[in-house]
């Protein structure tokens, strides 16, 4: 069973039909929507500030999600929208990711950055603090820069399909009682 822990009076809230891997960690001020999946070794640490995750979103293996404390000079919260896929080993630190986005494997998104609706952030990209990503765009590199627009085909075949596929994958584990 996943490690779900209350801290500082905040207890995680987990939506219906959301699957958590048995070694996922969800701590503190974390709200996860419905039909989500939180995969192996993912850590959602809402001990110093809020983390919210919308519906139909998947947080893949090894992802770390954290924030900056409200008492710090530039506090941050993490807000992730609906139908978002966060790839293996990505780091989301106090950023906003709007709906229908794909965050590539190993990408890092820093405090108070905003990833606009429909964005694809390439594998290993670095989105800097306070950076604002234009909706329906592909960003890559260190630091991340816009490389092209997201086509309607990419929206359907990459972003939406990945979110749907991860809901299917989670159902396999649910069927096995894991």
Helices and strands as residue ranges (DSSP letters): E 3-5, E 13-14, E 19-20, E 25-32, E 37-38, E 43-53, E 58-59, E 64-66, E 78-80, E 85-86, E 91-93, E 96-97, E 102-103, E 108-109, E 114-115, E 120-121, E 126-127, E 132-133, E 137-140, E 145-149, H 152-154, I 155-160, H 161-175
